Amino acid sequence: MKILEALCAVALRAGQILLLALAPLHLTLAQEAPVMKAVQVSPSAWYVEGLSALGSSANQNFISNAAFVVTPAGVVVIDALGSPALADRLMAEIRKVTLQPVTHVIVTHYHADHIYGLQAFRKQGARILAHRAALEYLNSETARQRLASSRQELAPWVDAQTRLVPADEWIDGDKVLTVGGMRFVLKHVGPSHTPEDLVVYLPQEKVLFAGDLVFRSRIPFVGQADSGHWIQALDVLLAYDATTIVPGHGPLSSEARKDMQLTRDYLVYLRTTMGEAARNLDPFEDAYKSTDWSAFEHLPLFRVANRMNAYNTYLLMEREAK
């Protein structure tokens, strides 16, 4: 009897140790599962909204939006999110709406938070479309280094099995894709945010998927963008008769001009202030400190993104001035 009691005590103790060991893991997994919910934006279209944050292991790199359109002949997805796990979760959201297969994925641009989920869709047989201008980045050392860094910074969601996935169809300009009688108007508006920027318009339902040309409720990521052409591209988007805009980041827009204005105003302000400094040969540090950022500093990610945006714009304006 005493032996049995002793064995029970050992088992209980082992169970307690196991629970203690697993407790941090459960807490971590809970932290690493940001809510994803498909929201219907028109009779045929839904989207999921990423967090206004930098990509991290804690949020699975869920920092961008993705969308899908259900047609009688299959589902068309716009952008694949920032990790294979997120793409799997997006497919689970699609299954709540329809059992139709995903037939196509349209990539608005090849930034990590929009493409690391592509391999999950390819595994399911989806055909990937993107603009040919992405090939230079896709085959670059910059893309390889970014993936290597992401495998460290975004583990375990981006790991050694995560890879850069090329398109099945590289388009050279504009294209109309028809699936199940639904027309998808793909327009190349780069070089803007990236050289390969595509926007997707659904004319039957007046929905515009704007990719990262439109950031709502947060500071845009400018990076190596051609901000002059980006501003022109926003004017192109305003010409569409869209009643709903799905931005690359942030909530839906039903007031196109008003909601594009934040991105546009910010880009214009960067070019005006940093352009003047570059023409006057003012050092960047002095120019940055003397610039009034009060119109934008209340926005999410201002403190982590604005300085880099300003510096990249300063360099761009130096090149344009030559």
Buried (B, 14 or more C-beta within 10 A) or exposed (E): EEEEEEEEEEEEEEEEEEEEEEEEEEEEEEEBBBEBEBBEBBEBBBBBBBBBBBBBBBBBBBBBBBBBBBBEBBBBBBBBBBBBBBBBBBBEBBEEBBEBEBBBBBBBBBBBBBBBBBBBBBEEEBBBBBBBBBBEBBEEEEBEEBBEEBBEEBEEBBBEEBEBBBBEEBBEEEBEBEBBEBEBBBBBBBBBBBBBBBBBBBBEBBBBBBBBBBBBBBBBBBEEBBBBBBBEBBEEBBEBEBBBBBBBBBBBBEEBEEBBBBBBEBBBBBBEBBBEBBEEEBEBEEBBEEBEBEEBEEBBBBEEBBEEBBBBBBBBBBEBEE
